[in-house]
Amino acid sequence: MTFQPYDDETPADVKNAKGLHLVTQNTPNGQKVQIFLEELASAYGTEWTTTLINIATNEQKKDWFLRLNPNGRIPIIIDNAQSPPFPVMETSAELLYLLKYDKDNRFGFEDELEQSELVQWLFFWHGSGAPYQGNLGFFRRAQEQSEFAINRFRKETYRVLGVLEIQLSGKYTGQPKDFLAGSGKGKYTVADIGTWAWVKNWRFSGYTEEEMKEFPHLLKWIDRVADRPAVQRGIGQKYIQS
Ligand SMILES: N[C@@H](CCC(=O)N[C@@H](CS)C(=O)NCC(=O)O)C(=O)O
């Protein structure tokens, strides 16, 4: 039987979407995909439609959503140009899927070793960064305060910020970098987008200016990525629910 991604409960704007459709909320994970779609729009005129949901109401745990992403988490994209429509879950997989719209490799690499570097840094943050910074936020905001858990995730997130600093400073390679992946000073790619959406929130995660002074290359990289108009659009008003 052919998989049907939509059911009677699927919101009309999701079900009736043509082409690429994004279901998101303006969180760091949502922002990763929002930013890349904005970059593709400014580079190629790529079009998509968006549905904003509110995860506080657990919309993402309803059957219509779980049919698209059994993990019940945002963001997801659905490619309605495929038949049947093709849902993509997990932000890094979504960024890699969307690279097919990047015909000139502006946000990825033709060279397979450089592309491998991109995938390494994208996976590094997906597996070793976001879960720690996410849990740090969870335990900092929790009603029941666990010093043990906060310390564990605070320390580990700080450590992985240090890993990014090592890469950007060229401490072991002798090559300081503007961006995480690619030869020489590197190139702005989806690895930067996936990482930046989280790391830029360091203040919100409770780190002090003093602590961040240990990471001068990382701080400059945060500003470098933040300066991009598509990045500003990707975290901007359009994605904030009224
Ligand atoms: N590993 C997933 C994580 C996605 C994720 O955790 N999304 C959060 C928002 S930042 C979410 O949907 N939270 C709602 C929930 O857990 O029910 C990815 O990269 O796509």
The ligand as a Tripos MOL2 file, in Angstrom:
@<TRIPOS>MOLECULE
LIG
   20    19     1     0     0
SMALL
NO_CHARGES

@<TRIPOS>ATOM
      1 N1         17.1330   15.9230   16.7060 N.3       1 LIG1
      2 C1         15.9980   16.7000   16.2990 C.3       1 LIG1
      3 C2         15.5850   17.6090   17.4500 C.3       1 LIG1
      4 C3         14.3540   18.4150   17.1500 C.3       1 LIG1
      5 C4         13.8300   19.0690   18.4210 C.2       1 LIG1
      6 O1         14.2430   18.7330   19.5330 O.2       1 LIG1
      7 N2         12.8940   20.0040   18.2700 N.am      1 LIG1
      8 C5         12.3010   20.6370   19.4310 C.3       1 LIG1
      9 C6         12.2410   22.1630   19.2460 C.3       1 LIG1
     10 S1         13.8880   22.8760   19.2660 S.3       1 LIG1
     11 C7         10.8660   20.1400   19.6210 C.2       1 LIG1
     12 O2         10.1670   19.8660   18.6700 O.2       1 LIG1
     13 N3         10.4390   20.0340   20.8730 N.am      1 LIG1
     14 C8          9.0870   19.6490   21.1680 C.3       1 LIG1
     15 C9          8.9980   18.3080   21.8300 C.2       1 LIG1
     16 O3         10.0250   17.7730   22.2540 O.co2     1 LIG1
     17 O4          7.8810   17.8070   21.9370 O.co2     1 LIG1
     18 C10        16.3360   17.5050   15.0560 C.2       1 LIG1
     19 O5         17.4910   17.8920   14.8850 O.co2     1 LIG1
     20 O6         15.4270   17.7160   14.2100 O.co2     1 LIG1
@<TRIPOS>BOND
     1     1     2 1
     2     2     3 1
     3     2    18 1
     4     3     4 1
     5     4     5 1
     6     5     6 2
     7     5     7 1
     8     7     8 1
     9     8     9 1
    10     8    11 1
    11     9    10 1
    12    11    12 2
    13    11    13 1
    14    13    14 1
    15    14    15 1
    16    15    16 2
    17    15    17 1
    18    18    19 2
    19    18    20 1
@<TRIPOS>SUBSTRUCTURE
     1 LIG1         1 GROUP 0 **** ****
